[in-house]
């Protein structure tokens, strides 16, 4: 079999094709989109509904339940989670992977339409929905700060001047302004209402009817037409203050007479603190400037680096267009980490390339010979880049990881071919062309076997089910393409270069290094040959070693801690702080200032954003915390000492320790992962990276059990968990209002009218939307702040009886019935406590427990303890289990173990087909435990855990080690076919293949060494992968040289003693026997 001969005979064609591949590969590299993660269609949607003023139970019963009933009927729905807080409902829908997103969106819209009749009629706006992708969060954040403008004015500039210009940039899909737009707030004085006999509902009606923007048509004459533009919409607070409410005793009563009409913001208690170590307005302090933040998201398939470059390029123009009092401060640039990853790959490639070249040079002793396999590495990469471009892949964290991992074995096939050609020239005195052609015939099948079987290792990862499998499919295909490209180059370009570049081998032109390498090789081979004979004579020793390796693999795999994916160092810390549910907005803002102060004091922090008063995301007693850290290599001074930033987990621990001393607040912050893979389940990570969900029909029992489990988890705080919290907060003060319905009826006030007055007074819902060309602004009628802060303020609530019951006398009324009826006349209130939020899972009440693991504690240890403790505490009628990232970790961990065995089986099938043998693929595969035990032992020595990266390293390891076995077995089979006995064949094969095995193994170790040493951006998370590969290769190199030959002889004995005695499994060539019989018949006839 000689696949390489056509390329050896046509060098011009081979060179030109290779050069074309280089050019197209460079073009592909320059045009490939750059992103942080592959573009994956996440089948996750989020439905939001707002009903200002509604308590969590009202949102759950009146809003969430009707929507859930309709959405549960949608085909392909895998999971439905709802969370109901004060005035807000959020429903997360997760669909099956094969569900079409466009169809799912249409079904969601239909479900909302069907639920509309069951929703509250006064819901301000219909529920909305959006597609959710955790990895399509903004790639660029910038803050706008000013010491002279208000928050609403700054929001208007950010929305109209900045966001709209950024939105039209190529590759930008959306720009979000994190702030609150302006609103006209009409703050009513109830005492003045009482004096004038007017209730608050009349004020809301006046606002609704007194401002309108509508079409009025045209006047069309015989010659001209006139468009009618009635100026009926009011836009300023002063305009609304001038609206007439009533006329009493000939006097006009305007809104300004009974209320303060002011220009404010839509979310009254919204408060953002933004700080940066540079770029803020001069003289700015924490409370001395207004700020808003913009987040820029990229479109699907867009190049993240180019998008951010376009945004940064526009900032100088924006600074010119904005008033001088506004500063634009870049906060976060995700492209920086992406560029660092690309640079990391380039650096790793260069280091590994130089190390591999050095290994080859030391083994062969000639620089000219070293050039040949050195060309295989870049050529394999350019071919891979071309395939990535054709398949629509991007340069992202996963594809770059695949390219980084491929470095160690992309030269293996070329080294095998080169070494075989050099060996033939040395042993048989052949010229380079003859050695290349004959060597190709001898080694091509071996290289093909190694390439296909190594690529086959990653086939199971391509078909890994679930969303994680879809995310990592690009990684798997990329590394398989790189392997196949390496095999292609070694069978085409490498043979041609060997035929043209190898110099004659004789003592006259032998270099000193070559002579030294040859002498050293002879000595080592002599020692190896003698010791191999001993192992072949005493086979039980090798069997014992193999059994020990297999047992060690099982023991270490069970003993080592496990985690899903290392967090890495994104330089981005996020979380929430939680105070008592009864804490007022003013107190929450004071706590926010304290948390903000801790963040600013840490010298490793360069940007801080804290936000409170965002009910669509968090409860009023909670706030969001975001901290952006300095670059790892950035130098700064602390107490006169120059230092660089510590790792992100160290900074996070420092911040948590300081925030733990703050009274009245619990802070839950954590480093954001470099690859946010676990956010695809729709489970919130605000309170913790991992979650455990309980659900049951009996709410009382559910709440009690969840509190018991939380208490048990908190006892392990520090040992297993860093933080523990729950979605269940039962300390929200509630005022239950009881109406005397009979008496209210005699007064002419219905329950609906009673509720409507309370809604208008305290819900802060809008009465009118001011339509502006760029935005819509709310007009909110509400009680003045001083009259809606305490329970006793309910005494200032008044109700308007029907006109037929009102005496026509004085405003206070001189008859039995006054003009207004006070609250206390027909209602009472009592103080209770209720839940801060109500959650449903699949329409059933649920509670979610959130946790982060303690520093150095693998996730597997924490989840094992949690599952065991939950089984002890939780009764059978309450379902429970891991959810979110923790659930995906457990599922993927089991899946990866299964896929490892599937990969081994696929390799067996491919090698069985290539060898036409049942038994000798086992000879190769039985060498794998010698590698896996080495990788796991190295992890144990360095205190690392088993993660997805480690599994990837295991896949690589079994692929590389298997190649060594193939080289031995393939050569031994050739010797057997030539008539050599099994022992002599395997002994010769081991000696002849010793140098290429050693060269490829050392080259693979050198390729993985930069990863094991933690070189490059965010390299710490990939160190376990490098340790697995390096440790496994070192141990397997020592053991497989002896174990594999013994295994070959044992398998041969099985073949001869068992299988050959069976007609079905016999190794005899049936076709050859038939042909021999035909020839015998022809001879006898002649």
N, C-alpha and C positions, 0 to 999 in steps of 0.2 A: 504494500500500500504506500504510494508515494504521492501525497497531495502537493508537495512543494516543487516538484521537478519543473512544471510549466513556468513558475516564477523565477527559478534559477536560470532557465534557458532564455527568458525574455526580461533581462534586467531593466531595459529602457521603459517598458510598459510598467513594470513594478515600481520604478522610481517615480514616474509621472503620476501614477495613481496615488502613491504615497504623498507626493507634493500637493496633489489636488485635495487629498483628505486634510492636509495641514491647513491649506487656505480656507476650505469650507469650515473646518473646525474653529479656526480663529474667528471667522465671521459668525458662526453659531455662538461662540463665547461672548462676542460683543453685542449680540442681539437678543440673547436669552433674557427674559424678564428676571428681575432680582426681587426676592421676597423673603419673608421670614419663615413662611410655611407654604406647603403646596396648596394650590387652589382646589379646595374640596367642597362639594355641595353638602353642607350640613342640613339634615332634614329637621331643623328646629325652628319653631315660630313662637313669637311672644305676642300675646293679646293684652292690651291695656285698656282699662276703663276708669274714668274719674267721676266721682260724685262728691264734690266738696261738702264737708260737714257730716258725712255718713260714718257711723261707727263701724268697726270691723265686722260685727255680726250682721249689720245691715248690708254691707258690701258682700259678705259671704252668701247670705240668704237671697237677697234681692238682685244681685248682679252676677256673682260667680256661678251660683247654682243653675240659673236658666241657661247661661252660656255653656257650662259643662255638660248639661244634658244633651244639648244639640251637638257639641263637639265630640262627645263620646261615640257618636254614630258615624264619624268620619272613617272611611276605610284606610287601613294601614297605620292607624294611630297606635304607637307603642307605649307612650307614657303621657300622662297629663297631670300637671302640678299647678295648684293655684295658691296664691298668697294674698290675703286681704288685710289691709291696714286702714287707718283713718283716711277715708275719702278715696282710696285707691284699691284696685284689683289688678293683679297680674297673673295671667295664665300662661304656662309654658307647655307647648305641645311638641313632643318628640315623635317623629314618624319612623317607620321602617326604612331601611336604606334604599330599598328598591322603589319607594314611593316617589313619584314625580313631584318636584317642588312646585311647579306651576299649577299642577292639578290640586295639590294640597292647599295652596294659597286660595284657589277658587272655592274649594270645599269650606275653608275657614270663613271666607266672606259669606258664603251661603248660610253657614251655621249662625253667624252673627245676625244676618237678616231674619232667619227663622226665630231667633231668640228675642228679637226687638220688641214684639208685643208683650213679652213677659218682663221686660226691663222697666225700671221706674220711668214714668212719662216725663219727669222733669230732669232726666239725665242730661247734663249740659251738651255733651257731644256723644255720638255713637262710639262704641268700642272700636279701637283701631288695632291693627296687627302689623307685624314686621318680621322679616326673616332674620334669624340670629346666627351669627358666626363668631365664636370667641376669638378667632384669629383675624377678624376683620375690624378690630378695634382701631382707633386712630393711630397712625404711624408718626404723627407730628403734633405736638402741643405747643401753643404759644399763649402768653398772658398779655393782656392789655391793662395797663395801670395808669391812674391819674390821681393827682392830689387836689384837683379843682372840680372835676366833673362828678356827678352822682352816678350810682350804679346803673340806673335806668338810661341815663345819657350815654354812658360808656357802652352799655349793651346795644343801643341803637347804632353807634359808630361801628361796633364789632360786627353787627348783623348786616348793616347796609353797605358799609365801606370796605370791610375786610372779607367777610365770609362770602359775599356774592362775587367778589373778584377772584377769590381762591377757588370757588366752585367751578369756574370756567376753565381752569388750568387742565391741560391734558392729563388723564390718569387719575383725576380726583373724582371720587364718587359722591362725597358728602362732607360738609363742614358743619360741625355742631358748635353752637355757642353756649357755653356753660355759664349761665347767669340768669337773671330774671328781667323780662321786658317791663316796660313801664305800665302802670295802670292808674286809672282815676279811682280813688277810694273816697266814698261818701260815708263819713263816719258820723252816725246819727246820735244826737243827745236825747235819750228817752224822756228826760224831765221836760224838755221843750215840747216833745210830742204830746205828753200828758196835758201840758198847759194849753195846747192848741187843739186837742181832741183828734189827733191824727196818729194812726198806727204805721209801723214801719213798712207794711205791705203796700200802703199807698205811695210811699217814697219809691219803692221798687217799680211800681206800675208807672209812675210819672217818668222815671228814667227810661223805661222800655218804650213808652209812647212818645217821649219828647225828643228822641234822637233816632234818625232812620236814614239809611242810604238805599235808595231804590230807583228803579227806572221810571221815567215819567213820559216818555214818548217824544213826539215831534209836533210842531205846528207846520203845516204844509200849505203855502199859498199858491197863487197862480204863477208867481215868478220866483219866490224864495221859500226855503224851508228852514225852520229854526229848531234846534235841539234844546229840549227843556232840561235844565240843570237846577233843580230845587236844592237850596242850601239847608237841608233839614238835619244833617248829621252834626252833632257837637263833638268837639275834639279835645278841649282843654278842661281842666278842673274848674276854672272860672266860669266857662260856659254852662257846665252842669250845676254849678252853684246858683246860677241865675234862673234856673227852671222854676216855674210857678207850680206850687203844690196845691194851694187853695186860696180862696178869698173869704176873709172873715171880717164882718163889720166894715166892709168897704176897703179893707186893707189886704194887699197882696202878700201872701206867705210864700217865700221862695225857699229852695233847699238850703241856701246859705243861712237862713234864719233859724234852722233847726238842726243843721249838720255842718261839719267842716268838709268841704270838697277839696281834696289835696292830690297832687301828683305824687304817686308812690311807685312801688313795684308790685308785680302780680303776686309773687310769693312773699308775703309780708315779712316772714321770719327767715327768709333766705339770707345767709351770710357767708361770704367767701373770704378767707384769709389767704393771701398769696404772698410768698416771699422768695426772693432770689438773692444769691450772694453778690450779684452784679446786675446792672441794667435797669434797676428800679428808678423812679423819679427821684430827683434830689430832695432830701429831707423827708422821704417817705418813712412812716412808722407802721407798726402793725395795724393801728386804728386810724391812720392818717391818710389813707388813699383807698379809692375804689378799684376793684379789679374784676375782670371777667377772663375766662379761659376759652380758647378755641381748640377743637380737635379736628384734624384733617384725616379722613379715611381715603384709601386708594380704591380704585375700581378693580374688579376681577381681572386678573391677567396683567395688570399694570406693573411697571417696574418701580418698586418702592424707592430705590435710590434716586431714580430720575424724578419721581414725583416730589420727593423732599427737596431735591435740587431746584426744581421749578418754584416751589414755595419759598425757599430761602432767597432765590433770585428776585422774587416779587416784593420781599419785605422792604428794601430801600424805597421803592416807589410808594408803598403803603405809608411809610413813615412821612413821606413828603405830603401825601394827601390828607393825613390826619392832623388835627390840631397839635401844636407843639407841646401841649400839656400831657399828651398821651404817649406813653412808652410801650413799644412792642418788645417783649422779652421771650426769646425761645426757651421752652421748658424741657422738652423731651424730643429726641430725634431717634426714632427706631432705626433709621437707615445707618446710623453709626454702628450699631451692633451687627447689622447685616454686612456692612463693608468690612468690619472687623472679622467676621466669619470667613468672608472671601479671602481677605489677607491672610487669615489663619491657615486656610487650605493652601494658599500659595507658599507660605513659609514652610508649612509641614511638608509640602511636596518637594521643595528645594532641599530641606534638611534630609528627608528620607531618600531623595534621589542621590544626593552626595554620599550618604552612608551606603546605599546599595551599590553605587559605582565603586566605592572604596572596597567593599567586600569582593566584588567581582575581580577588581584589579589585583587584590592580594591573592586570590585563588589562582588566577590565570597568569599573573606576572607580566602582562603586556598591555600597554595603554591602548594600542590599536585594537586588540581583541575586546577590550572593555567597552569601546564605542558601540559595538554591535548590539548587546542587550540594553545599553543605555538609551538607544533610539526607540526601543520598544515601549518605554514608559510614556513619553510625550505622544507618540503615535496612537497608543491605546486611548489616551485621554481625548485626543482630537476626534477620534472615531466615536467615542462615547458622547462627546458634546454634540456631534452631528445628529446622532440618534435621539438625544434629549430634545434637540430643537424640532426634529420631525414629529416627535411624540407630544409636543406642546408642554414639556416640563419647564421648570424654572430653576434658577440657582437659589436654593433656599437652604435652611438649616439641615434638612434631611438629605437632599441630593448632594450637598457639600460634604456631609458626613460620609455618604457612600463613596464619594471620590477620595476622601481622606483615607478611609479604610482600605480602599483598593490598592493603595500605593504599595503595600507590602508584598503583594503577589502578582502584580502586573508584569514583572520581569521574569517570573518563574519559568514560564514556558520557553521564553527566549534563552534563558540560561541553560535549560535542559538541552535544547537543540545545539547551542554553541558548545557546551561541554562535550556532547557526544561527537561532534565534528572534530574537536581538538583531540579527543581520545583516539579516534580512528587515525588521525594524522600521526600521533605519537606511537601508537601500537603497530599500525600496519604500513606506515610510511606513505600514506596516500596524499595526493595533492589536495588543495582546498576544494576545487570543484568536485573531484571524485568523492572526497570525504563528505561533502555537503549533500550530494545526490544520494550516495549510499546510506549516509546517516539519516537522511529524510525518510528513506524507505524503511529504515530500522526503527525510527523514533516517532514518525508521524502518528501512528496509531496510539502510542503512549500519550502524546500531547493532546490528541483529540479526546482520549478517555479522561485525562486530567481536567481539561477545560469543561467538557460537558458535565462531568460529575460534580465539579466545583460549582458551576452555575446552577446545577440541580439542587444544591443545598438551599438556595434562596427561593426556589419555586414555591414551597409552602407559604413563605411570607407574602408572596404576591396574592395568594388566595386566602390570606388570613381574614376571617369574617369580622363583621362589625365595623364601626366607624374608625377604630384604631387601625384596622387592617386597611381601610381605604386611605387613611392618612399616610401610612407607611408603604403603600404600594409603589409610589414613585421612588422611594429609597431602594426597595427591593429590585425593581426593574433596572434602575441606574447601575447598581452594583453588578447585576447579571450581565448587562450590556458591556460593562468594563471588562468583566472576565472573558466574555466571548470575543471582545475586541483584542484582548491580549493573545488569546489563542490564534486568532486570525493573523495577527502581525507575526507571531512566531512561526507560522507555517507559510508565510509569503515573503515578507521583507527580510526577516532574520536569515532564512536560508540563502537568499540572493546575496546579502551582505557577507555571509560566511564564505560563500564561493568566491567573492571578489576581494575580500579584505584580509582573510587569514593568511599569515605568512607560513612558510615551510617550517616544520619542527625538526631541528637537529641540534647537535651539541654546539655547532659553530655559531648559530645565531640565537642561542638560548640566553635570555637576560639573567642577571644575578637573582632578581626576585623570582623569576620563573624557576631557576635552578633550585633555589631555596625551597619554594613551594613544592616542587616535585620530590625533593629529598624528604621533606617533612611528610608529604602525602604517603611516600613509600613506607616510612616508619609507622605512621598511624595505621595504614592499611595492614601492615604486618601484624601489629598488635590486635587490630580489629579481627583479622582473619583467624588468629589463634583463639581469641576469646569467643568468637562466633562458633568455632568448632566445639568448644567446651559447652556452650549453651545448646548446640544441636545434639550433643551427646547426652546432656542432662536436661531433657525437655521439661521435667516437672518444675525446675526452677523458674522457667519462663511462665509456665502455667500459674505458679504461685504469685509471681509478680503481677500477672494480669488480674488474678482474683483480688489481690490487694488493691490494685488500681480501681477496679469496679466497685469494691466495697467502699473505698475512700471517696469515690465520686458520690455514691448514694449518701454516705454519712455527712460529708461536707455540704452537699446540696440541701439536706434537711437542717443542718446546724447553722448555716449561714443566714443572717437576717436578710430580708427582702424588701424591696421598694419598687415602685413602678418606673419613675423617671426622675433622675436627679434634677433638682430645681435649677441649678446653674446660677450664674451671676448676671442678672439682667440689669442691675443698677436701679431697680424700680421696686419700691416697697409700698404696699397698699393694704388698707383695712378699714376698720370702723372703730369708733369709740362709743360706748353705751353707758348711759346714765339711767337713773331710776325713771320709770315710765311717767311719774308724776312731775318730773322736772320741767320747769317753765322754759320757754324759748330763750329768755334773757339769761337764765342760769346755764343753759346748754351752751350759749355763746361764751360765757365766762370759762366753762370747762374747755371749750374749743381753743380759747386763747392759751390756756395752760398746756394743752397737748401741743399746740403750735409752737410754744416756747421751747419745749423739750426737743422737738425736731430741729429747730433753728440752732440750738446750742451745740448740737453734734457737728463737729468739723467735717465729717465725711458726707454730710448732707449739703447739697448745693441748691435745691429747689424744693419748696414746700407748698402744697395746696391742701387746705382743709375747708370743708363745706358742711353747713348745717341748714336745716329748713328746706329739705328736698323731699317732700312727702311721696313723690312718684317713685323714689328709690329707697328711702329709709324713713323710719318713724321720726317724729319731731324730737324725741329724746335721744336721737342718735346722730352721729356725724361721720362723714367720710374723711379718710386720711390718705394722702398720697405724698410720698417722699422720693425724690430723684437724687441719686448719689453721684458723687464725683466719679470720673473715669478711674479705673484701677491703676493706671500708670500716671495719673495726675499727681503732682507734688504740691504739698501745701504745708504751712507751718502751724504747729500746735505748741504753745508755750516756748517758742523759739527753736523748736526742733522740727526739722524737715522730715516729712513722712509721706507715705502713700496710703491710699484708702485700704482698710482691712476688707476681707471678704464680706459679702452681703449678709451672710448669716451671723457674723460677728456684730456688724452694725445693728442688725435687727434685734439681737439679744441685748445690746446696750440700750437701745431705745425702749424695749419692753421693760427692762429693769428700772429705768428712770420713770416711765409712765406708771409702773406699778405702785409708785409712791404717791401718786396723785389721788387725793380723796374724792370719793363720790363718782368715780368713773372707771370703767373697765375698757382697756384698749386692746383690740385684737388686730394686730398687723402681722404681715408675713411677706417674705420676698415673692415677687411674681415670677413664675417659672419662665425660662427662656422659650420653651415650647409649651404653650398652653393647650395641651392635648385634652386634659380632663374636663375642660369647661363645656364640652359638647353635649352634656346631659341636661343642661338647662338648670341645674341645681346652683343656687347662689353660693358664691364663695366669699361674701362680705364678712361673715363671722368666722370663717375657717376654711382651710383648703380642702378638708375632707368632711364627709357627712354620713350620718346614720339616721335612717328614717323609720318611724313607728306610725302605724295607722290602725284605726279600729272604730267601730260604730259607737261604742260607749265612751263618750268624751271624758267623763269624770274619771273612769279607770285609766284611759289613755294618758291623761294629764298627770295622774298620780304616779303611774309607772315610769313615765319619761323623767319626772323629777327624781325618782329613786335612782335611775340609771345615770343621770347627770351627777348626782351626789357621789355615786361610786366612782365615776370617772374623775371627779375633782380630787378624790383621795389619791389618785395616781398622778396628779399634776407634778411635773418635775421629773418623775420617773419614766412615764410613758408619754404624757401629754404636756404640751407647752401651754395651751389654752383650751378651755372647754366652755361652750355656751349652748344655748337652746333657742329655737324660734318661739318658744312659749314663755311669755312674760305676763304673769297674772296680777301685776301691780298697777294697772292703768286705772286711775280714779274715774269713776263713772257716777253721774247723777241720774238716778231713775226718777222720771217725772210721772206722777200719777194724776190723772184728770178725774175730777168729779163730773162724770159724763151727764148725770141727771141735772145737776145744777147748771153746767155749761149749756145744756140744751135749753133750759128756761131762759138763759141769757142770749140765746140765738147763735152760740158759737159751736160749730161742729168740730169733731176731732181733726178732720182734714184742715180746717181753717186754723185751728190751734197749732198743728204741726207746721203749716206753711209760714205762720208768723215767726215761729222759732227758727225755721230754716232761713228765712230772710234776715233774721237778726244775727245769727251766729255761724252760719255755714261758710260765709265768705265766697259764695258762688257769685258769678257775674250776672248782672242784669242786662248788659248790652255789650256788644263787641264793636269797638271803633275800627272801621275798615280803612286801612292805610295802604298806599301802593306797595309797601314793602312788608308790612306786618299787620296783625290785628291785635288791638289792645283792649283789655277788659275794663268795664266800669262796674265796680263792686260796691254794693250797698251793704253796710254792716253797722253794728253797734260801735260806738266809740270805744277805744281801748279801755278806758276807765270803767266802762259799764259791761265788760265781758271778761272779767278776770277772776271773779270770786263767785261761789254758789249763791251768795246773797244778792248778786246782781240780777238774778231772775225776778226779784221784786220790782225791777224797773221795766219789766216787759208788760206791754198793754195790748189789749185786743179790741177791735172795732165790732160792736154789735150791729145787727141789721138796721138799716135806716128806719124801719117801721117802729123800732123799739127806742129810738133815741128821742129824748125830749128836745124841743126846739129852743130851750132856754139858753143859759150861759154855757160856755165851753165845758165847765166842770159838771154841768147838769144840776138842776135844782129839784128834779123829780126823783123817783125811786131808783131810776137807772141812770148812771153817769154816761157821758159820751164815750169813754173808754173803760174797759174792764181790766183791772190789774190781775197779774198772774196769780197772786195769792188768794184771789177770790174764788178760784175754781181749780187750783192745782197745788200739789205739794211735791217736794223733792226729797230724796234720801240718797246718802252717799254709799256707794259700794265700790268694789274693785272688779275689773274684768280683764280679758286678754288684750295685749297690745296688738296682736295679729292673730288671724285664724287661717290655717292652711288646710288644703285638701290634697289628697293623692288619689287620683282616679275617682274623684267625687266623694271620697270618704275622708273624714277628719284625720289629720295627721300632725305629727310633731317631728321636727328635724333637729338632731343634735349635731353641732359643729365642733371640730377639733383640729388642732395642729399638733404634730408630733414634737416631742421634746428634742433639743439638739442632740444629734448623734443616734437617735432612736429610729430604726427603720420602720416604715409604714406597716410591714407585715407583722412585726411584733405587737404594735398597737391594735391592729385589727383582730389579730388572734385573741388577744385578751378581751377585747370588746365583744366579740362574738360569744365567747365563753361566758362572760358576765351577763350578757343579754339573755342567754339561754336560762340562766339561773333566776333572773328577776322577772322576765316578761311572761305573762300567761299565754295560753294557746290561742285565745280569741283576738289577740293583737298581732298583726303581722309586723315584721321588722327585718331590717337588713341594711347592708352598706348601700350607699347611693352616690352618684356623682363620681368624682375621681377615684374614691376608694373602691367603689363597685367595679369600675373599669380596670383598676389595678388587679383585683381578685380574679376577674374574668380573663384578662389578658395573661396573667401569670399561669393559669391552668392551660390556656390555649397555647402558650409558647412551649410548655413542656410537651404537649401533644405534637405540636408542629416540629419539634426537634426529632421526635421519633419518625414522623412522616418524612422529614428530610432524609433521614438515614435510609428509610425504605425506598425513597425515590432514587437515591444513589445506588442502592442494591439493584434496583430494576435496570437502571442505565448501564451499570457495569456488567450485569448479567447478560444484557443484550449485546454489549460490545465484546465480551469474552465468550459468549455462548456457553456459559457455565453457571450452574447453580451454586457451586461451592466456593469458587475463588473470590467472588465479591465479598463473601464473609471473611475471607483471609484479610482483605483490606480493612473492612469495617471493624473487625475485632481489635484493631489497633487504637480505636478512638478513645477508650477509657484512659489510656496512658496520657492523652492530651488533656481531657476534661478534668482529671484529678489534678494535673499540674496547674491549670487555670484556677480552679476552686481553691487549691492550697495556697496559691499566691494571694488570692483575695483574703483568705483567712489570716495570712501572715501580716498583711497591710491593714487589716481591720475594715475592709470594704464589705459592701452588701451586694446581693444579687439584684440586678435591675434589668430593665429592657436592654440597656447597653451591654450588659454582661451576656445576655442571651444572644445578641448580635455577635459578640466576640466568640461565643461558643459555636455559632454557625460558621463563622470564619475559620475557627480552629479545626473543627472536624473536616472542613474542606481542604485546608492546607495539609494537615497530617495525612489525610487520605491520599493526597497526591504522592507522598513519599511511598506509601504502600503500593500504589499503582506502578511506580517506577520499578520497584523490586519484582512484583508479581508478573508484570508484563514481560520483563526481560527473562525471568525464570521460565515462563511458558514458552517463549521463543526457543530457549535452550532445550527444553523438553521435546519440542517439536523437531529439533535437530538430532534427537536421539540421546540426550544426556539424561542421567537419572535425576530424580527429584532433589536429592540432597546436594549433589554437585551443581545442579541448575540454580538452586536458591543461593548457594554459597557464592557462585560466580556472579549472580545477579546482585547480591548484596555488596560485593567488592567493586563491581563495575559501576554501580549506581551510588556508591558511597559519596563521591565528590559532588555530583549534582544535587543529591539529597541535602548534603551539608551546606552547599552554596545557597540553594533556594530557602532552606530553613533560616540560615543566618540573615539572608536578604529580607525575609519576612519579619524577622525579629527587629532588624534595623528599621524597616518601614513602620513598625508599630511603636518603636521606641519613643519618638516625639510625643505620641499620644500618652504613653505610660508615664513619661516625665512631666506631663501637664504643660506642654509648650503651646502657646497660642491663646487667643481670646476665649474666655469661658471654657478653658481646657480642663478645669478641675472636675467637671461633671463627666468627662470622658476618660478620666484616668482609670477607673475600673475596667473599661473595655481594653485599654492598652495592657493593663496588668494581666488580664485573662489571656490575651493572645501571647504575650511574651512569656509568662510563666508556663503556659501550656506547651508552647513550642520548645522551650528549654528542656523540660522534663521528657516530653515525648521524643525529642531527638536522641536522648540517651537510651530510652527504653525500646523504641520501635525498631532500632537497628538490630536488636536481639529477639524481641518478642515476635515481630512479623515473620522472620524466617522460620521460627519454630512453629508458628501458627500455620504457615504454608505447608510444612511437612505433616502436621496433624490433619489439616484439611485434605491433603493428598491421600493420607491413609483412609480417611472417611470415604473419599471418592473411590479409591480402589477397593477397599474392603466392604463397602456397603452399596454405594450408588451404582458402581459398574456392574454389580451383580443383578441389578434390576434392568429389564429391557427398556423401561420407560426413561429412567434417569441415567442410563449408561452414557459414557462419553464417546462411544464409538461413532464413527461417521457413517450413517446409514446410506447417504447418497454415494459416498465413495465405494461402499460395498456393492451397491447396485451397479455403479459404473464398471467396477472390476468384474462383476458377473457378466455384464453385457460384453465386455472385451473378451472374456474367456469363451463365451458362446460364439463370438465371431471367429475366434482362433480355431475352435474345434470344427466349425463349419468349413473353414478354409482348408 
